[in-house]
Amino acid sequence: MEAVFVAASSFAISRSGQAMASETHEDRFSRGLEVLRRIGGENFDGPINALAETSADLSRFTVEYPYGDVLSRPGLDLPLRQLCTISMLLADGSAQPQLKFHIAGFLNAGGEPEAIVELLFVSVAMLGFPATINAVGIVRSIFAERELAFQPIEPATNDGARRARAGREMLGRLVGGNAQDYFDRFAGAAPDLAQLSIDFGFGEALAREGLDHKTKLLAIIAMLAASGNRNDALRLHLAGAIANSVTREEIIELLIQLSVYRGFPSALNAFSVARDVFALGVQPLQVNVPAPVDAESHSDRLERGRALLAKSSAASGDAVVRSFDDIAPDLGRMIVEHAYGEVFSRDGIDLKTRELSACAALAAIGSATTETPLRVHINAALNVGASREEIIETLVNLAAYSGYPATQQAIRIAAEEFAKSNPSSRQPKEESE
C-alpha cells in the first residue's frame, strides 16, 4: 500500500515541480537571493546573515524555499504576493518583525502605500481591531523611516445609513455558494450577529474601493487560511473568488505561499477546503437576509460609542478617532462607532461583565497584538466596578483552557496595570543579605 501511495504521489508531481526538484541547492539559493534582494532592499541579507551565526542551514533554507521555490514562482506578481504575505502575518498576531519586513518589502517591490492602509480595513473585518491597530504603529514607523509624505486615506463621505444595502451588494462580489446556510447556523441564537456581519463587515469595512477586487479576494482568503479553523468562511470566500474571476491557479499559488508563512499544516488544511470548492465549480450566491427597516447613521452610532467609551475607559471618543488621522481617520471612527456604539453598548449583559469577557478573550488569544488592548480593558473593568479579585479570577480561569504560560502572562500584565493605578501595590524587592 505504501509503495502504491508513493508511486501515485510521484506521478502527481507537476512538470515544474520535477524541474525544480532537479535543481541544485546553489540554483535555488541564487534565485531566492535575487527575490530577497528585491523585497529586502539595501539590507536585504542582514536577517539571514544574523541567522547564519546560529544556524547556517536554517539561513540557507530561509532563502531556498520561501524565496527560491515559492515567491519566485510566476503565478502571482511580487507586489501582490507581498500583500498576501502581509495578510498572513497579520493573522499570526505575533510576527511583528516579519510583518514590518514584508510591509517594507511591498514598497520595495513597487507597491503603493495606500494599498497597505486599505488592507488594514480588510483586517478589521477578518481579524478584528487588535491586529489592525498593532499594524498601524508598524506602518507609521515604516513611513517615518522612509520620510514618506503619506496623504491620509480620505474618510467616508456618506452618512452610513445605507450600509446594509452596500453589504448585500458586497456579499455578491466576495462570497459564493450557500451563504444562507452559513448564517442560519448562528442566526437563530444570535440574529443580530448576521446583521452586524453584513452591515459592518461587508457593508463598511469590505465595501471600500481602495484595493482592486482580486487583491481584496486573495487577501481575505489569506487571512482566513492563515487564521486556521475558519473552514466554513474560507469555503464561502473561495467560492466567491472563483465566481468573481480569480483563477484556480492564483488560489493555488496563494495556498502554496501559505506553507511558508503559516506552515504546511495550515496550507494542507486550506488545500483540502479548496479542492472541494474547485470540484463544485462556479457556485451562485444563495442568501436571503432581509434588510432592516430602520438604519442608523454614522453620527447616531458614534455618539453612543463616545458616551460608552467615556464611561468605561474615561477616554474621549474624539481623541480615539483623531489618533488615526495621519493614516486613516475611518479606522478610529470604526473603533468608537462599531466596537463601542454597536457591540459594547448592547443590553444583554452589563458593562462590567462585557469588560471582564473582553479581558478573558484577549488573554486567551495571548498574541503580541492583544497585549495593549488587554491593558486597556483591565483598566476599563476597574473603571466600571470590577474588583481586582474579579479580574484575577477571570484570568486564572483560563489556565485549563489556554495553558499556564498564557495565563501567567495575562496575570503579569494585570499586576503591572494594578501597580500603575496604585504604586503602593508593587511588591518590595527583598534586600540582599
VEXKOLVEX-393565 format. One line per 2 residues: number of its first residue (from 1); their letters; for each residue x, y, z of C-alpha. Coordinates in nm, 2 decimals. Example, Ala and Ser with C-alpha at 12.3 -4.5 7.8 and 13.67 -1.06 7.14 Angstrom:
<recs>
1) as) 1.23/-0.45/0.78  1.37/-0.11/0.71 $
</recs>
This chain:
<recs>
1) me) 0.00/0.00/0.00  0.28/0.24/0.09 $
3) av) 0.45/0.17/-0.24  0.13/0.25/-0.43 $
5) fv) 0.09/0.57/-0.24  0.45/0.68/-0.32 $
7) aa) 0.40/0.59/-0.69  0.08/0.78/-0.71 $
9) ss) 0.23/1.08/-0.53  0.53/1.08/-0.77 $
11) fa) 0.30/1.07/-1.07  0.11/1.37/-0.95 $
13) is) 0.41/1.60/-0.93  0.39/1.87/-1.19 $
15) rs) 0.65/1.92/-1.46  0.75/2.24/-1.30 $
17) gq) 0.79/2.06/-0.97  1.00/1.79/-1.13 $
19) am) 1.23/2.06/-1.29  1.26/2.23/-0.95 $
21) as) 1.35/1.90/-0.79  1.64/1.85/-1.03 $
23) et) 1.79/2.19/-0.94  2.09/2.22/-0.71 $
25) he) 2.09/2.40/-0.38  2.30/2.67/-0.54 $
27) dr) 2.04/2.73/-0.82  1.76/2.77/-0.57 $
29) fs) 1.96/2.98/-0.33  2.08/3.21/-0.61 $
31) rg) 1.72/3.26/-0.74  1.60/3.31/-0.39 $
33) le) 1.86/3.56/-0.31  1.76/3.77/-0.61 $
35) vl) 1.40/3.77/-0.49  1.50/3.86/-0.14 $
37) rr) 1.71/4.14/-0.28  1.40/4.29/-0.44 $
39) ig) 1.20/4.26/-0.13  1.46/4.34/0.14 $
41) ge) 1.61/4.65/-0.02  1.95/4.78/0.10 $
43) nf) 2.00/4.55/0.39  1.82/4.25/0.23 $
45) dg) 2.07/3.99/0.36  2.10/4.13/0.72 $
47) pi) 1.85/3.90/0.88  1.98/3.58/0.71 $
49) na) 2.34/3.67/0.79  2.25/3.72/1.15 $
51) la) 2.06/3.39/1.15  2.36/3.21/0.99 $
53) et) 2.57/3.29/1.30  2.34/3.05/1.49 $
55) sa) 2.23/2.81/1.21  2.38/2.82/0.87 $
57) dl) 2.14/2.55/0.75  1.82/2.74/0.86 $
59) sr) 1.96/3.06/0.70  2.01/2.87/0.37 $
61) ft) 1.66/2.71/0.40  1.51/3.05/0.45 $
63) ve) 1.64/3.17/0.12  1.60/2.85/-0.08 $
65) yp) 1.24/2.75/-0.01  1.04/3.07/0.06 $
67) yg) 1.22/3.29/-0.19  1.38/3.05/-0.43 $
69) dv) 1.10/2.79/-0.46  0.78/2.99/-0.38 $
71) ls) 0.80/3.36/-0.41  0.99/3.33/-0.74 $
73) rp) 0.70/3.14/-0.90  0.53/3.32/-1.18 $
75) gl) 0.16/3.27/-1.08  0.13/3.60/-0.88 $
77) dl) 0.33/3.92/-0.93  0.56/4.01/-0.64 $
79) pl) 0.37/4.31/-0.50  0.05/4.10/-0.48 $
81) rq) 0.25/3.82/-0.32  0.37/4.07/-0.06 $
83) lc) 0.02/4.18/0.02  -0.08/3.82/0.07 $
85) ti) 0.22/3.76/0.29  0.13/4.07/0.50 $
87) sm) -0.23/3.93/0.53  -0.09/3.60/0.66 $
89) ll) 0.14/3.77/0.91  -0.15/4.00/1.03 $
91) ad) -0.34/3.68/1.11  -0.04/3.54/1.30 $
93) gs) -0.06/3.82/1.56  0.29/3.78/1.70 $
95) aq) 0.53/3.81/1.40  0.58/4.19/1.42 $
97) pq) 0.95/4.19/1.29  0.85/3.98/0.99 $
99) lk) 0.54/4.20/0.93  0.75/4.51/0.93 $
101) fh) 1.00/4.35/0.69  0.73/4.25/0.44 $
103) ia) 0.53/4.58/0.46  0.86/4.75/0.37 $
105) gf) 0.92/4.48/0.11  0.59/4.55/-0.05 $
107) ln) 0.70/4.91/-0.10  1.04/4.79/-0.23 $
109) ag) 0.87/4.57/-0.48  0.68/4.87/-0.62 $
111) ge) 0.36/4.86/-0.42  0.17/5.18/-0.32 $
113) pe) 0.14/5.29/0.04  -0.23/5.34/0.00 $
115) ai) -0.28/4.97/-0.06  -0.12/4.88/0.27 $
117) ve) -0.35/5.11/0.46  -0.66/4.98/0.27 $
119) ll) -0.55/4.63/0.35  -0.60/4.72/0.72 $
121) fv) -0.97/4.77/0.67  -0.99/4.41/0.54 $
123) sv) -0.81/4.31/0.86  -1.08/4.49/1.07 $
125) am) -1.35/4.27/0.91  -1.15/3.94/0.91 $
127) lg) -0.92/3.96/1.21  -1.06/4.24/1.44 $
129) fp) -0.93/4.57/1.57  -0.63/4.45/1.78 $
131) at) -0.44/4.31/1.48  -0.52/4.62/1.28 $
133) in) -0.43/4.87/1.54  -0.10/4.70/1.61 $
135) av) -0.02/4.71/1.24  -0.09/5.08/1.22 $
137) gi) 0.20/5.15/1.45  0.43/4.94/1.23 $
139) vr) 0.31/5.12/0.92  0.37/5.46/1.08 $
141) si) 0.72/5.36/1.17  0.80/5.25/0.81 $
143) fa) 0.66/5.57/0.66  0.86/5.78/0.91 $
145) er) 1.18/5.58/0.84  1.14/5.64/0.47 $
147) el) 1.03/6.00/0.52  0.73/5.92/0.31 $
149) af) 0.49/6.21/0.27  0.17/6.00/0.30 $
151) qp) -0.16/6.16/0.25  -0.42/6.00/0.49 $
153) ie) -0.69/5.80/0.33  -1.00/6.02/0.30 $
155) pa) -1.28/5.94/0.54  -1.61/5.81/0.40 $
157) tn) -1.85/6.09/0.30  -2.18/5.90/0.32 $
159) dg) -2.39/5.91/0.63  -2.37/5.53/0.69 $
161) ar) -2.74/5.48/0.68  -2.73/5.27/0.36 $
163) ra) -2.45/5.03/0.46  -2.70/4.73/0.48 $
165) ra) -2.77/4.77/0.11  -2.39/4.80/0.04 $
167) gr) -2.33/4.49/0.25  -2.57/4.28/0.04 $
169) em) -2.41/4.41/-0.28  -2.07/4.33/-0.15 $
171) lg) -2.17/3.98/-0.04  -2.24/3.90/-0.41 $
173) rl) -1.89/4.02/-0.50  -1.70/3.84/-0.23 $
175) vg) -1.89/3.53/-0.14  -2.03/3.23/-0.33 $
177) gn) -2.23/2.92/-0.25  -2.48/2.87/0.02 $
179) aq) -2.42/3.17/0.25  -2.78/3.14/0.38 $
181) dy) -2.69/2.81/0.54  -2.38/2.96/0.69 $
183) fd) -2.58/3.25/0.85  -2.87/3.02/0.96 $
185) rf) -2.64/2.82/1.18  -2.59/3.10/1.42 $
187) ag) -2.87/3.34/1.33  -3.12/3.15/1.54 $
189) aa) -2.92/3.20/1.86  -2.78/3.55/1.77 $
191) pd) -2.99/3.71/1.49  -2.82/4.04/1.53 $
193) la) -2.48/3.89/1.46  -2.57/3.80/1.10 $
195) ql) -2.70/4.16/1.06  -2.38/4.31/1.20 $
197) si) -2.16/4.08/0.99  -2.33/4.20/0.67 $
199) df) -2.38/4.57/0.77  -2.04/4.64/0.92 $
201) gf) -1.82/4.37/0.78  -1.94/4.36/0.42 $
203) ge) -2.12/4.70/0.40  -1.84/4.91/0.55 $
205) al) -1.50/4.75/0.61  -1.50/4.54/0.30 $
207) ar) -1.70/4.78/0.08  -1.42/5.02/0.03 $
209) eg) -1.27/5.07/-0.31  -0.91/5.13/-0.23 $
211) ld) -0.80/4.78/-0.33  -0.86/4.62/-0.66 $
213) hk) -1.11/4.34/-0.63  -0.88/4.04/-0.70 $
215) tk) -0.64/4.17/-0.43  -0.92/4.20/-0.18 $
217) ll) -1.04/3.85/-0.25  -0.70/3.70/-0.22 $
219) ai) -0.62/3.89/0.10  -0.94/3.77/0.26 $
221) ia) -0.86/3.41/0.17  -0.50/3.46/0.30 $
223) ml) -0.63/3.59/0.64  -0.88/3.31/0.68 $
225) aa) -0.65/3.03/0.58  -0.37/3.17/0.80 $
227) sg) -0.60/3.20/1.10  -0.69/2.83/1.09 $
229) nr) -1.02/2.67/1.18  -1.22/2.90/0.96 $
231) nd) -1.32/2.64/0.70  -1.68/2.75/0.66 $
233) al) -1.60/3.11/0.60  -1.30/3.01/0.39 $
235) rl) -1.52/2.79/0.17  -1.76/3.08/0.10 $
237) hl) -1.48/3.32/0.01  -1.31/3.07/-0.21 $
239) ag) -1.64/3.02/-0.39  -1.67/3.39/-0.41 $
241) ai) -1.33/3.43/-0.56  -1.40/3.16/-0.83 $
243) an) -1.73/3.33/-0.91  -1.55/3.67/-0.95 $
245) sv) -1.27/3.58/-1.19  -1.00/3.47/-0.96 $
247) tr) -0.84/3.17/-1.12  -0.79/2.83/-0.97 $
249) ee) -0.41/2.87/-1.04  -0.40/3.20/-0.85 $
251) ii) -0.56/3.04/-0.54  -0.32/2.75/-0.56 $
253) el) -0.03/2.99/-0.57  -0.16/3.17/-0.26 $
255) li) -0.20/2.85/-0.07  0.14/2.72/-0.16 $
257) ql) 0.27/3.05/-0.02  0.07/2.99/0.30 $
259) sv) 0.31/2.70/0.37  0.59/2.95/0.41 $
261) yr) 0.43/3.19/0.65  0.19/2.97/0.85 $
263) gf) 0.33/2.62/0.79  0.24/2.31/0.60 $
265) ps) -0.05/2.20/0.83  -0.23/2.53/0.76 $
267) al) -0.16/2.51/0.39  -0.27/2.14/0.37 $
269) na) -0.59/2.21/0.56  -0.67/2.51/0.33 $
271) fs) -0.60/2.30/0.02  -0.85/2.04/0.14 $
273) va) -1.12/2.31/0.15  -1.01/2.45/-0.19 $
275) rd) -1.02/2.11/-0.35  -1.39/2.07/-0.26 $
277) vf) -1.47/2.42/-0.39  -1.28/2.36/-0.72 $
279) al) -1.48/2.04/-0.77  -1.81/2.23/-0.75 $
281) gv) -1.71/2.49/-1.00  -1.88/2.83/-1.01 $
283) qp) -2.15/2.85/-0.74  -2.41/3.13/-0.74 $
285) lq) -2.46/3.30/-0.41  -2.76/3.17/-0.21 $
287) vn) -2.86/3.42/0.06  -3.18/3.58/0.17 $
289) vp) -3.11/3.80/0.47  -3.38/4.07/0.50 $
291) ap) -3.28/4.43/0.51  -3.35/4.62/0.83 $
293) vd) -3.64/4.86/0.83  -3.46/5.14/1.02 $
295) ae) -3.10/5.22/0.97  -2.89/5.44/1.19 $
297) sh) -2.64/5.69/1.07  -2.27/5.72/1.15 $
299) sd) -2.34/6.00/1.39  -2.60/5.80/1.58 $
301) rl) -2.37/5.51/1.64  -2.07/5.74/1.70 $
303) er) -2.25/5.94/1.97  -2.35/5.62/2.15 $
305) gr) -1.99/5.49/2.13  -1.84/5.81/2.26 $
307) al) -2.07/5.80/2.56  -1.98/5.44/2.64 $
309) la) -1.61/5.49/2.59  -1.61/5.78/2.83 $
311) ks) -1.79/5.57/3.09  -1.57/5.25/3.06 $
313) sa) -1.23/5.39/2.98  -1.26/5.76/3.09 $
315) as) -1.14/5.82/2.73  -1.25/6.07/2.47 $
317) gd) -1.41/5.91/2.17  -1.29/6.21/1.97 $
319) av) -0.93/6.15/2.08  -0.95/5.79/1.97 $
321) vr) -1.09/5.89/1.63  -0.82/6.16/1.59 $
323) sf) -0.54/5.92/1.68  -0.57/5.77/1.33 $
325) dd) -0.59/6.10/1.14  -0.24/6.06/1.00 $
327) ia) -0.31/5.72/0.84  -0.69/5.66/0.80 $
329) pd) -0.94/5.86/1.01  -1.21/5.60/0.94 $
331) lg) -1.02/5.34/1.15  -1.06/5.55/1.46 $
333) rm) -1.42/5.62/1.38  -1.49/5.25/1.33 $
335) iv) -1.35/5.16/1.67  -1.57/5.41/1.85 $
337) eh) -1.88/5.36/1.63  -1.88/4.98/1.59 $
339) ay) -1.69/4.83/1.88  -1.84/5.06/2.14 $
341) ge) -2.15/5.21/1.97  -2.28/4.88/1.83 $
343) vf) -2.13/4.59/2.03  -2.03/4.71/2.38 $
345) sr) -2.35/4.92/2.41  -2.58/4.62/2.38 $
347) dg) -2.82/4.54/2.66  -2.77/4.16/2.71 $
349) id) -2.51/4.18/2.98  -2.39/4.47/3.20 $
351) lk) -2.08/4.67/3.12  -1.86/4.51/3.39 $
353) tr) -1.93/4.17/3.25  -1.85/4.29/2.90 $
355) el) -1.52/4.43/3.01  -1.43/4.11/3.20 $
357) sa) -1.52/3.90/2.90  -1.30/4.12/2.68 $
359) ca) -1.02/4.06/2.92  -1.07/3.69/2.90 $
361) al) -1.09/3.69/2.52  -0.77/3.90/2.48 $
363) aa) -0.58/3.70/2.73  -0.69/3.37/2.57 $
365) ig) -0.56/3.48/2.23  -0.24/3.58/2.40 $
367) sa) -0.07/3.73/2.09  0.15/4.04/2.08 $
369) tt) -0.13/4.23/1.92  -0.36/4.17/2.21 $
371) et) -0.13/4.29/2.49  -0.21/4.66/2.47 $
373) pl) -0.59/4.60/2.43  -0.57/4.37/2.74 $
375) rv) -0.42/4.65/2.94  -0.69/4.89/2.82 $
377) hi) -0.97/4.65/2.91  -0.82/4.56/3.25 $
379) na) -0.83/4.93/3.34  -1.18/4.97/3.19 $
381) al) -1.30/4.68/3.40  -1.17/4.86/3.71 $
383) nv) -1.34/5.18/3.59  -1.68/5.02/3.57 $
385) ga) -1.67/4.85/3.91  -1.48/4.52/3.87 $
387) sr) -1.26/4.44/4.16  -0.90/4.33/4.12 $
389) ee) -1.01/3.99/4.25  -1.27/3.95/3.98 $
391) ii) -1.02/4.04/3.71  -0.76/3.80/3.85 $
393) et) -1.02/3.52/3.88  -1.14/3.58/3.52 $
395) lv) -0.78/3.54/3.40  -0.69/3.24/3.63 $
397) nl) -0.99/3.07/3.49  -0.81/3.04/3.15 $
399) aa) -0.53/2.82/3.29  -0.71/2.49/3.20 $
401) ys) -0.81/2.62/2.85  -0.52/2.83/2.73 $
403) gy) -0.24/2.69/2.93  -0.03/2.83/3.22 $
405) pa) 0.22/3.04/3.01  -0.07/3.24/2.85 $
407) tq) -0.24/3.28/3.19  0.08/3.38/3.37 $
409) qa) 0.15/3.64/3.10  -0.20/3.78/3.14 $
411) ir) -0.17/3.79/3.52  0.17/3.97/3.49 $
413) ia) 0.00/4.23/3.27  -0.28/4.28/3.52 $
415) ae) -0.03/4.31/3.81  0.15/4.58/3.61 $
417) ef) -0.17/4.77/3.55  -0.28/4.74/3.91 $
419) ak) 0.06/4.88/4.02  0.02/5.18/3.79 $
421) sn) -0.31/5.27/3.94  -0.17/5.22/4.29 $
423) ps) 0.21/5.23/4.31  0.20/5.11/4.67 $
425) sr) 0.07/4.77/4.55  0.41/4.69/4.40 $
427) qp) 0.59/4.41/4.57  0.90/4.54/4.76 $
429) ke) 1.23/4.39/4.65  1.40/4.17/4.90 $
431) es) 1.71/4.33/5.05  2.02/4.14/4.97 $
433) e) 2.19/3.99/5.27 $
</recs>
